[in-house]
């Protein structure tokens, strides 16, 4: 019964239609139709058993008044007991199925959003503020789950309402019509408040998303804000937006309070009307005392389905607002498609070639890429990993003569790994943070940490490899984060490993050790290091010089220093500038407190 919950996360989150909220919700219903059908069945049984109670009670009362205690009265009492047992059992199991529906819909939607964000990369934040994306998982997915949690109660209420209407009309047409017509009229009056509630909930959702975005941006840039004295300005902005969210929440609560009050008042007046009409007919003999009790019981019972209906309107309203936000995220077009490759990938050892610049990365050499403008060399390096299909068409990259755009993306990601200059760390156990492909032994992890000269990270993390890193690795210095990212990249054992400025945040002593160990560890395998540091350049197999987005020189570091001509002069100028920029004083071999940027 709990198998659907234990299967989360789903092996395949699926591909929902993104045409409308109704299409999305219908697709989700089909995805969990088994557990949804079980919940609906239990809901129908629960409400029908509850609806049977006034009918049985009325007949038992009439039998008791007419014949006293006897077999007929006991029979009706037995039916009432059986209905009570069915209600208890169906309600207990139904609640479990309701929770399963909630979990499947909420976490299935969260998985869809997470999968889209992971595949879209930074493209999603180009179209949607970060706060909106966060709110989609934190709030909107939960509201989709709430919609399916409520589905069984809604359908059970409608079935019970139809059954009661038939029974009441067969007993008294007048009272039956009052109940059958009156309750929908009450529900319609309450429904008039749903549209303004919808508008105000949408406004609150927008304001809340902007507040989350502003808060995330402020926290992530707090260090910079302190440096420029801008904390007060951003605090005021956050305060104003927070007040806007509060005011939007008050407007929602005001409308909600009217709706809640009318949900109590109108059904109460309706029950009083039915009781008065029934009493009049009981006095004149049109209906029996038992039938009066039955009508009163039905009038009281039907307020429950009516409340479920009005609650469903509110829940559906919130769900529709949320699904629109979810669809907006799911409609983001990733920078790279997820379609299967159209060409066979070349055999291992093939060269990686950037046709626009002329850079060739052989399958067995450690190469450094040098440019006077680091952004230019970083741009060349990152497009080797196929992060933007549009750019790839304009500046094609080939692996063994095959366009990387035509290679299956999952296989390409396995064979070509690009570690960018800014290290991104996640919270979690250090071992899992390093071994992202879940294949390395502890000995291999320790070896990668040795190459990255990151033993101090291991020593400073309580629990070692089993210790936890906080969000973004904020317990580490800039140099430590960079070295952890380098060890993580090494552990992928990629056929082509591209490292963008992997030592820019460490001191010279540490950089020298990393350069020697890195080139030794990757010797005989394709590795590209984007750097202008002589400490690294002196250890690689080949240095490639990029000028005006074109490769103009290649050779060893010493050969390029000794060469003659304008391009060699340019290379010496770039390398010499690196030597004179921000010299690092002698001292400790590790920087644990701040980033050292050369």
Secondary structure, 3 states (H helix, E strand, C coil): CCHHHHCCCCCCCCCCCCCCHHHHHHHHHHHCHHHHHHHHHHHHHHHHHHHHHHHHHHHHHHHHHHHCCCHHHHHHHHHHHHHHHHHHHHHHHHHHHHHHHHHHHHHHHHHHHHHHHHHHCCHHHHHCCHHHHHHHHHHHHHHHHHHHHHHHHHHHHHHHHHHHHHHHHHHCHHHHHHHHHHHHHHHHHHHHHHHHHHHHHHHHHHHHHHHHHHHHHHHHCHHHHHHHCCHHHHHHHHHHHHHHHHHHHHHHHHHHHHHHHHHHHHHHHHHHHHHHHHHHHHHCCCCCHHHHHHHHHHHHHHHHHHHHHHHHHHHHHHHHHHHHHHHHHHCCCCCCCCCCCCCCCCCCCCCEEECCCCEEECCCCEEEEEECCHHHHHHHHHHCCCCCHHHHHHCCEEECCEEHHHCCHHHHHHHEEEECCCCCCCCEEHHHHHCCCCCCCHHHHHHHHHHCCCHHHHHHCCCHHHCEECHHHCCCCHHHHHHHHHHHHHHCCCCEEEEECCCCCCCHHHHHHHHHHHHHHCCCCEEEEECCCHHHHCCCCEEEEEECCEEEEEECHHHHHHCCCHHHHHHHHHHHHHHHCCCCCCCCCCCCCCCCCC
